[in-house]
């Protein structure tokens, strides 16, 4: 991954965006020598958000299992029948 100064982003935003769209490699933007932001292409960002959503759903399911909030197949089917009929 490449690192660029925020001043480079200001001067060459169009070029950086074009490169990111082509190679799909994020760029770390630093300000005063510290990490400030990541610049990523839209496709990669949306894929990342989808993966995060999936992982959050899995975590909620695992927590429900740990807390004993589970149903048998028959119980779930009975509850869902009001929406499925």
C-alpha distance (Angstrom), angle and dihedral (degrees) to the residues before:
residue distance angle dihedral
X1 . . .
X2 3.73 . .
X3 3.80 126.0 .
X4 3.79 123.5 -149.0
X5 3.77 134.6 178.7
X6 3.77 118.9 -111.7
X7 3.81 87.5 -118.2
X8 3.81 89.1 59.3
X9 3.79 88.8 52.4
X10 3.80 89.8 52.0
X11 3.81 92.7 50.1
X12 3.80 100.2 37.7
X13 3.81 105.9 25.7
X14 3.81 94.2 133.0
X15 3.81 92.6 50.1
X16 3.82 93.5 46.5
X17 3.80 92.5 48.8
X18 3.78 91.0 48.9
X19 3.81 91.9 50.6
X20 3.80 92.4 47.4
X21 3.80 91.6 49.5
X22 3.81 89.4 52.7
X23 3.81 103.3 42.2
X24 3.84 99.6 26.2
X25 3.82 90.6 -138.9
X26 3.80 115.4 139.1
X27 3.78 120.1 -127.3
X28 3.80 121.5 -141.4
X29 3.80 110.3 -138.4
X30 3.79 115.6 -152.1
X31 3.78 128.7 -162.2
X32 3.80 120.4 -165.8
X33 3.81 88.1 -7.9
X34 3.81 94.2 -56.7
X35 3.81 129.6 106.4
X36 3.80 108.2 -96.7
X37 3.81 107.6 164.7
X38 3.77 146.4 -18.7
X39 3.77 121.1 -120.7
X40 3.81 111.4 -150.2
X41 3.79 135.9 167.4
X42 3.80 119.1 -101.6
X43 3.81 95.5 -113.4
X44 3.81 93.1 53.1
X45 3.80 92.1 45.0
X46 3.81 93.1 50.8
X47 3.82 91.4 47.4
X48 3.79 89.6 50.0
X49 3.82 91.6 50.5
X50 3.82 90.5 49.9
X51 3.82 91.1 51.4
X52 3.80 90.9 48.5
X53 3.81 90.2 51.0
X54 3.79 91.1 50.9
X55 3.81 92.4 48.1
X56 3.81 90.9 48.8
X57 3.80 89.5 53.0
X58 3.80 91.4 50.2
X59 3.82 90.6 49.0
X60 3.82 91.0 51.4
X61 3.80 90.1 50.0
X62 3.79 92.2 49.6
X63 3.81 90.5 49.3
X64 3.81 90.7 50.0
X65 3.81 89.8 52.4
X66 3.82 91.5 49.0
X67 3.81 89.9 50.6
X68 3.79 92.2 47.7
X69 3.80 93.9 -115.1
X70 3.80 94.9 143.1
X71 3.80 136.1 124.5
X72 3.76 133.8 -152.5
X73 3.77 117.1 -116.4
X74 3.81 90.5 -104.0
X75 3.82 92.3 50.9
X76 3.80 92.2 48.7
X77 3.80 91.6 47.2
X78 3.82 90.7 50.8
X79 3.82 91.9 50.7
X80 3.80 92.4 46.1
X81 3.81 94.3 47.0
X82 3.79 92.6 84.0
X83 3.83 89.4 62.0
X84 3.77 96.4 38.0
X85 3.83 99.7 50.3
